[in-house]
Amino acid sequence: MFAIPVGEGAELRPLEPWQAEEFLEHAGRAAEYAGPWVPAVANASAGLDAARDVLQRYADKQASDSGRLYGIWLDGALVGGVLFRIFDTAAETCEVGVWLEPSATGRGLVTAACRVLIDWAVDQRGMHRVEWLVSSRNEPSKKLAKRLGFVRDGVLRESFPWQGIRHDMEVWSVLAPEWRASRAPDAGASQAR
């Protein structure tokens, strides 16, 4: 298994069905913070079988090259994750999703993990468009999308019924040329001005 550093004491690794117990424990810690926004976390917190089902669904997606799921470990504990909910190589489009438990916020872990995923999707897999779908109510996720260089495309009004609420879903995106330009050596200097 690979592990990619994403911060001091933190690494990004595949999150697989054999890790269902660890995922269940993490989902319990993350449920209040991430559950209102991330169905995978909310569903996994329902029990060991549910946690295993979520992980198996993403293992099946990875096998069919239509999605992927990775965990973020901090000092050996699973504290969050990033995923490709959709990965469509024919359309050269994918959708990134994220979550984190409260104890790990403010360290840049999700930002670093997203950069690893998006770099891979754009540079290795030829994705042209990377999307970020987020409830209009989820301010931290929208701030993260903006920090990563995503642009708000529009709003799908009341398009996502979740936990008794019909959420307006904002669609954000970054295109491959924009992503590559944001990594150029002089991009940081021009953004700081």
C-alpha positions in Angstrom: 0.0 0.0 0.0 1.3 3.5 -0.7 1.3 6.4 1.7 1.8 10.0 0.6 2.8 12.7 3.1 0.2 15.5 3.3 1.5 17.3 6.4 3.4 16.9 9.7 2.6 13.4 10.9 -0.1 13.0 8.2 -0.5 10.8 5.2 -2.9 9.9 2.4 -3.6 6.2 1.9 -6.2 4.0 0.2 -9.2 3.3 2.4 -10.4 -0.2 1.7 -13.1 -2.7 2.9 -10.7 -4.5 5.2 -10.4 -1.3 7.2 -14.2 -1.1 7.9 -13.8 -1.2 11.7 -11.4 1.7 11.7 -13.6 3.6 9.3 -16.7 3.0 11.5 -14.8 4.4 14.5 -13.7 7.4 12.5 -17.2 7.9 11.1 -18.5 8.0 14.7 -16.1 10.8 15.5 -16.8 12.7 12.2 -20.6 12.2 12.0 -21.7 15.4 13.7 -19.2 17.5 11.7 -19.3 15.8 8.3 -22.5 13.8 8.4 -24.7 16.7 7.4 -22.7 17.1 4.2 -21.1 13.8 3.3 -23.4 10.8 2.8 -20.5 8.3 2.9 -19.6 9.3 6.4 -23.2 9.4 7.6 -24.0 6.0 6.1 -20.8 4.5 7.5 -21.7 5.5 11.0 -24.7 3.2 11.0 -22.6 0.1 11.9 -19.9 -2.2 10.8 -21.8 -3.7 7.8 -22.7 -0.1 6.6 -19.1 1.0 6.9 -17.9 -2.1 5.0 -20.6 -1.4 2.3 -19.4 2.2 1.8 -15.8 1.0 1.4 -16.8 -1.9 -0.9 -18.8 0.4 -3.1 -15.7 2.6 -3.6 -13.5 -0.5 -4.1 -15.9 -1.6 -6.9 -15.8 2.0 -8.3 -12.0 1.8 -8.3 -12.0 -1.6 -10.0 -14.3 -0.1 -12.7 -12.2 3.1 -12.9 -15.3 5.2 -12.0 -14.3 6.5 -8.5 -11.8 6.2 -5.6 -11.6 6.7 -1.9 -8.6 7.6 0.2 -8.2 8.2 4.0 -6.2 10.8 5.7 -4.3 9.5 8.8 -2.8 11.8 11.4 -0.3 10.3 13.8 -1.6 6.9 12.9 -5.4 7.7 13.3 -7.9 7.9 10.5 -9.2 11.5 10.7 -10.7 12.2 7.3 -10.8 11.4 3.6 -10.9 12.5 0.0 -12.6 10.8 -2.8 -13.5 10.8 -6.5 -17.3 10.4 -6.2 -17.4 10.4 -10.0 -14.5 9.6 -12.3 -15.5 9.6 -16.0 -12.5 9.1 -18.3 -14.6 9.3 -21.5 -15.9 12.8 -20.6 -12.5 13.7 -18.9 -14.5 14.9 -15.8 -14.3 13.9 -12.2 -15.8 15.1 -8.9 -13.8 15.5 -5.7 -15.3 15.2 -2.3 -13.8 15.7 1.2 -14.4 15.4 4.9 -12.5 15.7 8.1 -13.2 15.1 11.8 -13.1 18.2 14.1 -9.8 17.2 15.8 -7.9 17.5 12.5 -9.2 20.8 11.1 -7.0 23.8 10.6 -3.9 21.9 9.5 -4.2 22.0 5.7 -4.6 18.2 5.5 -7.6 18.2 3.2 -6.1 21.0 1.0 -2.9 19.0 0.6 -4.7 15.7 0.0 -6.9 17.4 -2.7 -3.8 18.7 -4.4 -2.4 15.2 -4.6 -5.7 13.8 -6.1 -6.2 16.7 -8.6 -2.6 16.6 -9.7 -3.0 12.8 -10.4 -6.3 13.2 -12.1 -5.1 16.0 -14.4 -1.5 15.0 -15.0 -1.7 11.2 -15.1 -5.3 10.5 -16.1 -6.0 13.4 -18.5 -9.0 14.9 -16.7 -10.0 18.2 -18.2 -12.6 19.3 -15.7 -12.6 18.6 -11.9 -15.8 19.4 -10.1 -16.7 20.2 -6.5 -20.4 19.9 -5.6 -21.3 21.4 -2.3 -24.4 22.4 -0.3 -24.9 26.2 -0.3 -25.0 25.8 3.5 -21.5 24.3 3.8 -19.3 27.4 4.1 -16.1 25.6 5.0 -16.3 23.4 1.9 -17.0 26.4 -0.3 -14.0 28.2 1.2 -11.8 25.2 0.5 -12.9 25.0 -3.1 -12.1 28.7 -3.6 -8.7 28.3 -1.9 -7.9 25.4 -4.3 -8.7 27.6 -7.3 -12.1 26.3 -8.2 -14.6 28.7 -9.7 -18.3 28.7 -8.9 -20.2 27.7 -12.0 -23.8 28.0 -10.6 -26.4 26.6 -8.3 -28.7 23.5 -8.7 -31.6 24.7 -6.7 -33.1 22.2 -4.2 -31.4 19.4 -6.1 -30.2 17.2 -3.3 -32.6 15.8 -0.7 -30.5 14.8 2.3 -31.5 14.2 5.9 -34.9 15.8 5.5 -33.6 19.0 3.7 -33.6 19.8 0.0 -30.2 21.4 -0.4 -29.2 23.9 -3.1 -26.0 22.4 -4.5 -23.3 24.7 -5.8 -21.2 23.5 -8.7 -17.6 24.6 -8.6 -14.9 23.5 -11.1 -11.3 23.9 -12.1 -10.2 23.1 -15.6 -6.9 21.4 -16.4 -5.2 24.5 -17.9 -6.2 26.6 -14.9 -4.9 23.9 -12.5 -1.6 23.7 -14.3 -1.3 27.5 -14.3 -2.0 27.7 -10.6 1.1 25.4 -10.0 3.4 27.5 -12.2 6.4 28.9 -10.2 5.3 32.5 -10.5 1.6 31.7 -9.7 2.1 32.1 -6.0 3.7 35.5 -6.4 1.0 36.8 -8.6 -1.8 35.5 -6.3 -0.2 37.1 -3.3 -0.4 40.6 -4.9 
